[in-house]
Amino acid sequence: MRNLIIFIVVVVVIQRWDDISRVFSSSPSMMDVTSEVEASEGQVILYATKWCGYCKKARKLMRKNNIDFVEFDIESSKEARAQYDRLGGNGVPLLLVNGELIQGYNAGKILRAYQGSE
């Protein structure tokens, strides 16, 4: 019975290793996106995936309106995924526009949040 409990604990630790390491890591190399965005007016950050159709629409909208943005792929970058999780991401796209969090694709909301900085 004791061996089974140890085995279960080991499996859980392995599965949640990224979450556990974030708790104990204070790596100065990890970018704090929220403070970066709040400090810089006009900055837009897009958390996305390559396959997401609404992410593609968000990219197209921003390019069409000459909105500079930084994109993070939450599937290919552990740091991007950690930032996305900290922001309460619950689907893609997730955008930070001048410190305003926008969940999902909403062209009007994106443009209003961006134009509020001009």
Secondary structure, DSSP 8 states (H G I E B T S, - for coil): -HHHHHHHHHHHHHHTHHHHHHHH---TTS--HHHHHHHSTT-EEEEE-SS-HHHHHHHHHHHHTT---EEEETTT-HHHHHHHHHTT--SS-EEEETTEEEES--HHHHHHHHHTT-
